[in-house]
Amino acid sequence: MAFGWKVHGDGRTLAPGEVVKPDERLSWPRMVGFGAQHVIAMFGATFVFPLVMGLNANVAIMMSGVATILFLLIVQGKIPSYLGTSASFVGAVVAIRAAGGDDGTVTGAILVAGLVLALCGVAIHYLGVRVINGVFPPVVTGAVVMLIGFGLAYVVADIYWPQDQWIALITMAVTGLVIVGFKGFVGRIGVLLGLVIGFVLSWLADVVFGNITAFNAGTGKIDTHPRVSFQGVADAPWIGLPDFHAPNFAVSAVVLVLPAVIALIAENIGHVKAVGEMTGQDVDPYMGRAVLADGVGTAVASAVGGSPTTTYAENIGVMAATRVYSTGAYYIAAVIAILFGLCPKFGALVAATPGGVLGGITVILYGMIGLLGAKIWIENRVDFADPVNMVPTGAGIILAIGPVSHQITKDFSLAGIALGTVVVLGGYHLLRVVARRPAPPGSPRPARAVEGSDNTT
């Protein structure tokens, strides 16, 4: 059931131990408040990651609302979730742009990955989760997540940090202090707060010290320029459609983004399990629908220039804190996000974020994503004394971190995250056959993320 929520109790209060189930609601004014909380919770990562990938933040915010509505409809209102921007594609997008790919090439590759994810959802729905787990056991899933995070180290080192190393260092320290030092909601939006503080410090540095002489990502060389420019904000209108664009397709770009599908499958499975535990309902039969819905959301969003989507751990935190699991709150949050997308001035402000600030933010985000892979290994007791696990995993991660490029043909190569994923996945199954042993039984237990990591597992 997607609509027609029953009023819970008197519509105003919750008795101790009670929860508002997905098909229930409180009074509509209260539901608007809960919806606004979900927008705030998803907001930081949802516009930080498009910024890192060079995509339009307004389109990303707007299409996250559209994708959320599609998700709720496909799962028939059984699984409350907000679909925000996924971090799993960042490394591949950086590699695509390094090879000369434009916005259309990036979103075209993401669109194909979304369709593949949707097909995986159909397979899970009809064949069961164990089929997917047989191909992607915990050792492989954890390795792919780890190389997605650590494979982005060169982005921080070569692109963001050199633009303003002191602002990057301060932003990193402030963000870490907020995430660790504050509990509850403030801690969950630590990445957003770190970004805002870094932005303000960059502006103050311009006022006090003047322009900086450093690497300029806009010109691709070292020159003297302001850290923050508000010219784009001044020129942008308050109300208007964001800058949509059509995708175009390149096989080499598609190959780069496909490893992210593995991470999205794992985190969607983890999200469904978490919702089931919190609501006390058996939502496992909707697991395939959830993966399908995420794939559809990603495909639809990228078809008009938006970012890839995924379920958000940040919003699970809001549900756990409020005990309100009503899908009505998510429909409200989606509508608010769509309205945000209609403010071009907001998008211009986001685009003005200095590179040094992004350096301080991404060094934490990428590291957190990588360590979530280790968390998957620990929770599933992966045995690295076994060379079948250790050899392909170690090799794949090193290839990603390099990043190492392997030329396949004159016009096609595999590099970094894509090459590492192929080695981990293919190497594991090849060595398992050589060692004559069955695949490990059981389902991987995806790690849940903290704020800013978009629960990439």
N, C-alpha and C positions, 0 to 999 in steps of 0.2 A: 504494500500500500504506500503510495507516494504522497497522498494528500489526505485530509480528513482526520486531523489529530484530535484525540479525546482530551478533555480538560482533566488534568491531574488534581484530585482533591478539590480544594477550594480555589485553585488557580493562583494562589498567592504564596503558600508556604509548603515546606517539605518537612515531614516528621523525621525524627532520627532513624537512620537506616534506609529511608525511602529514596528512590531515584525516579526521575522523569524519563520514561522509556522512549525509544525512538518514535513510537506512534502516539505519544502523548505531548501535552504542552501545558505551560502555565498561561497566565493572561498575556494578551498580545503586547502590551507595553513592556512587560517583563521579558518577553521573548525578543523584542527589539534590542533590549539591553544585552541579552546573552549573545545575540547575533553580532552586535558591535564588539563584544569581547573577542569573538572568534576572528573578526577582521584584524583587530590589533595584534592578536597572537600570531597570525600567519603573515602579517604585513612585512616584518623585517626581512625574512629570508625570501619572500615572494618577489620583492623588488631588488634585493641585493644580487641574487643570482642572474636575472636578466642583465643587470648592469655589468656583472663580471663577464657575461657571454657576449656583450655588445648588442643586445636586443632591446627593443623599445619597452620601457617599464610600464607605460600606460597600456599598451596592448597586452602585456603579461598580466597586469592586475585585472583588466577587464575580462580577459579570456579565462583567468582562474575562476571567476564567478560563473562564467558560462560552463566551464568544465565541471564545476561542483554541481550545478543543476543537472547536467547530463548524468553524472555519477549517481546522484540520488534517485533519478528516474530508473536507471538501469538496474540498480540493486533493489528497486521497489521499496525504497524507504527503510530498509532493514538495517543498513550500516551507516551510521552518522559519520560524515567525514568531510573535510575541506581539502580540495585539490589545489595546492600551491605549486610554485616553481620548483622543479627538481634540480638538485645539485649534481646528479649522476652524469649529466651530459656535459659538464663544464670542461673537463679535460679534452673530450673529443671536439668540442666547439673551438677551443683554443687551437687545437691541431689543424682543424679545417681552415681557420682564418690564417694561420701561419703559412699554409700552403696556397694562400691567395683566394680562398672561398669568401663569397659575400654573404649578406643576410639571407638571400634566397636559397643559396646552397646549404646554409646552416639549417634553416627551417625545413627545407625539403628532406634532408637526412633525418631530422627529428620526426617528421611526419611518417616516414617509412618505419622508423623504430616504433612509433605509436601503433601502427597497423600490425606489426609483428607482435607487440605486447598484447593487442586485442585478440589475435589468433591464439596466443598462449592461454589467454583467459578462457577462450572457447574450449581448448584442449583440456584445461584443468576442470572445467565444468562437466565435461562428458567423460573424461578418463580418470580424474582424480588427481590430487596433489602429488601422490607418490610417483607418478610418471615424470613430473618435472623434477622431483627430488632425486630421481635416479640419474638424470642428466647433470643436475647441479647439486651434488651433495655438499654438506657444510664446508668441507675443505676447499672446494672450488668457489662456492659463494663468498666465503670469507676472503679468499685471495683476490677475487674480482673487486670486491668492495675496497680492499686495502690498496690495490694498485690504482683504482680510480682516484683515491685521495692522494696517495704519495706520488702518483704520476703527475701531479700538478705542481710539484715543488719548483720546477723550473719557471713556471709562470710568475710565482712570487719573486724568485731570484733575478729573473731577467727582465721582467716587464714592470711590475708594480713597485717593488722595494726601491729600485734606483731612482724613482721619480721624486721621492722625498723620504730619505731613510729615517730621519728623526721623527717625523710625523708618523711614519709606519710603525716605528718602535713604540712610541707613546700610545698610539691607537691599539696596538696589540696588547700592551700592558693594561690599559684601561678596560678593554673588552674582557680580558681574562679575570680581572678583579671583580667586575660586575657579575659575570657568569658564576663565579665561585663564591663571592662574598655576599650575594643577595639570594635569598630563597624565594620560592613562589614565582609570582608573575614577573617581577623585576628581573630576576635571574633568567627567566625564559626569554626575555627580550633583550638580553645582554648584547647580542650582535647589533641590533638596531641602535641601542644606546651608545655603543662604542663607535658606530658609524657617525651618529649625530655629533658626538663629542669631538671626534677626529675632524669632521667637517668644520665645526666652529673653530677649532684650534688652527686649522689651515687658513681660515679667513683672518684670524687674529695675527697669524704669522705674516700674512701679506701686509696687514696694516702696520705692524711693528718693524718688520725686517725688510719689507719690499719684495720684489719679485725674486724667484729662485732660479738659479742656473743649474739645470739638471736634465736628465733624459726626459724628453717630451714625447709621450705616446702618440700625440696628434701629428707631429712632424717626423717622428722616427729618428730624431737626433737630439744632441744636447744643445739647448739654447736657453735664453732667459725669458721667463714667462710667469704670469701670476699662477698661484696654486689653485685659486678659485675664480671662475668667471661667471657672472650672473647675466651676461648679455643675452644668452639663450632664454633665460627665464623671463627677462623683460620683454623679449620679442614674442613669446608664446601667448596665445589667447587663454582666457580663463575657461571657456567652454568650447568643445569641438571634438570631432572624431580623432582618435589617435592615427598614427601613420601605419596603416596596414600595408603589407606587401605579399606578393604571391611567391610560393616556393618554386625552386627549380632543383633538378636532381642530378647527382653525380655518384657513381658507384663507389668511388674512393671515399667520399664523405659518408655514405651510408655505412660502409664497413667500420668506420671509426666510431660511430655512435651505437652500433648494435650491442656491444658489451654492457651498456647501461640497462638493457632490457633485463639482464640477469638480476641486477640490483633492484629494479622496480618490482619484479616478481617476488623477491624475498621480502621486501618491505611491505608490500600489499598483504602478503600472507601474515606477516607479523601484526599489521594493523587490524586485520579481521580477528585474529586471535585475541588481541588486547581488548577490542570492543566486546567480544563475547564474554571475556572474563569480567569486565566492568558491569555489564548489563545483566549478567546471569542468563543470557539467552544463547541458544545454539545457532550461530550464524555461519558455521562452516559450510553449509550447502550453498552459501552465497559467495564463497571465496573466488570461484571462477568468474562470477559476475563482477566482482570488485576489480579483478585484474583486467577484465574486458573493458570495464568502464574507465579505468585509468588510461588504457590504450586509446580508447575513443576520445577521451578528453585531450590527450596529448596530440592526437592527429588533428582534431578540430582546431585546437589552439594554434598549432604550428601552420595550419593551412592559410591563416591570415597574418602570419608574422609573429605569433605569440610564442611563449616558452613551453618546454615540456612540463608536464604536471605529475604530481605524486601526492599520496596521502600524507598528512602532516602530523607528526608527533606533538608539535606545539599545541594543536587543537585538542588532542587527547588529554593533554594536561589541563586545559580549560574544563573539559567535561569532567575529569576526575575531581577537580576542585569544586565545581558547582553542583555535581551530581545531576546535571541536566543533559540528557542524551537525545533530546528531541531533534529530529531532522528539520523541524520548523525553524530552529535557530540558524541552521546552515543555509536554508533558502534565503533567509533575511541577510545573512552575511554575504551570500553570493550577489544579491541585488546591490548591496552597498559597494562591493568591489567593482561591479559594472559601472556604477555611477562615478567612482574614483577615476576609472579609465577615461571618462569624458572630460577630464581636466588636463589639457596639454601643458599648462604651466607647472603642474605637479611633475609631469614626466621630464620637463626641462630641468627642474630643480634636482631630480634624481641623477640625471645625466651629468650634472655639474660636479658630482662627487670627485674629489682629487684622487689621483692614482696612488699617492702615498697612503691615504686612508684605506683604499682597497687592499694595499699590501698588508697592513696591520690586521685587517679583517680576514683576508683569505688565508694567511699563514695559520690562523687558528682553525678556520673552517676545514681546510684541506687536511690538516692533521687529524682533526676529529673524525672526519669521514674515513680516513685510513685506519684509525684505531678501532672503528666499529667493526672492521673486518676481523681484527684480533679478538674482539668480543664474541663474534660468532664462533670462532674457533674454540675459545674457552668454554662457552656455554654448551657446545656440542662435543667437548672433550676430544678434539682432533689430535691424533697421535703423530707428532713430528719425528719420532724415532723411526717411523716407517718411511723409507725412501720414496715409496710411491706417493706419499703426501708431500714430502719435503722437496724433492728434486724439481718437479714442475712448478710448484708454488714459488720457490726461491728464484728460479730462472725467470718466471713471468714477471715477478715484482721488480727485479733488477732491470729487465727490458723496458718496463713502464717508467721507472724512475729516471732512466738514462737521459732523455728518452732515446731509445735505440730505433733506428730506421732500417728496415729490410726491403730492398728493392725486389719486387716480384717480376714485373715486366718493365719495359722502358717507361711506360706512363702510369704505372701503378705500384705502390709500395704500402707496406704495413709498418706502423711506427707507434711507439709509446704504449698507450693503454690498449689499443686494438691488438698490437702484436703480443703484448703480455697476456691478454685474455685468451688468444688463440693457443699460446704455449701452455697456459695453465689448464684450459679445458681439454685440448687435444692430448697434451702430455699426460695428464692424469689418467684418462681413459685408456690410452695406449699402454702405459706402464702397468695399469691394473690388469690388462689382458696378458701382458708379458709375465706378470707375477702370478697369473692364474688364480685370482681371488675375486669374490663377488663384490658388488658395490655395497658400501655400508648401509644398513637399513635405517629407517626412521626419517623424520622430517627435520630439516634445519630449523633452529629457533632464532629467527632474525633478531639482531640487537636493536633496541629502541634508542633513538637519538636524543640529543639534547638540543636546546634552542639553536636555531641557525643552520643545523645540518640537514634539515628537511627529512629527517629520519631515514637517511640513505643507508640501507643495509645490504 
